Amino acid sequence: MATYSEDFMIFVSTIFGEARNQTVASQKVIAHVIMNRIDNPRFKRNKQKYSSAVDVIKYTGFDAYSSKTKKKKKAYKEMSSDKVE
């Protein structure tokens, strides 16, 4: 069984939850948006720039993470198991 870090699982399952039924290009756009907000002075929390993808996901309004969508939960569960569908 593959073992993934918690941060990686949050990153991937959020992308999946946000753009599961979209094209691969759309999924890449979500990933790029997350990565582009790291250390970006336009995106801050308590005057501090976000230093990781997980901080960006948790605090800048990604619905798949904040509302724990079914798609995000499914992706996270599958990544935590031996079987990925």
N, C-alpha and C positions, 0 to 999 in steps of 0.2 A: 504494500500500500504506500502510495506517495504521501509524504508529510509536507504540508504547506504552512508557512507562517500565518499567524492571525492577520497581519497586515495585508498579505497577498490575497488571502481569502476574502477579506472585506473589499479590496480593490476589484478583484475579478467578479465577485458576486454582485457588486454594485453595478458594474458595467453590464452584466447579464440582465440584472433587474431593470435597468434603465432602457436597454435596447435589444432585448431578446429577440423580438420578432422583426428586427430591422436587418439591414445588410451588414456585412463585416465592416464596410466603410463607416457606417453609422456607429458601430461599436468602437471603432478606432477613434472616432471624433469624441466620444464620451471619455475615453482614456486620455486623449490629448488635452481636453478641457481640464480634467483633474490634474494632470501633470503640469500644465501651464499655470495653474494657480499656486503652485508651490513656490515660495519665496517671491511671489509677485506683490509689489507694494500696493496694488489696487485691492488686494484681498487680505484683510487683517481681522484678527479677533483680539480685542483688548489691546489694540495698538501693536500687536505682534503678528508678523507674517506667518503663514502656515509653513511648517517645516517638513511635512510628510503628506503623502497621498491620503492617508487615513484622516488626518486633521482636516484636509480639504473636504473629504466626503462627509465627515461628521458635522462640520460647521458651516457649509456653504449651500445647503439645500438640495441635496440629491435625494429625491423621493424614495428611491429603492432602498436606501439606507434608513432614512428618518422614519418612514412609515412601515418598514420591514415588509415590503411587498411579497406576495406569494412567489414571484419569480426569483427574487433575491434569496428568500428562504430556501427555495428548492436548490438553487445553485450552491448555496453555502452547505446545505445538507449533503448534496452529492459529493462535494469536494472533501467532506469530512468522512466519507465512507469509502469502502473498497470498490464500489460500483458507480461509475459515471455513465449516465444514459445519454 
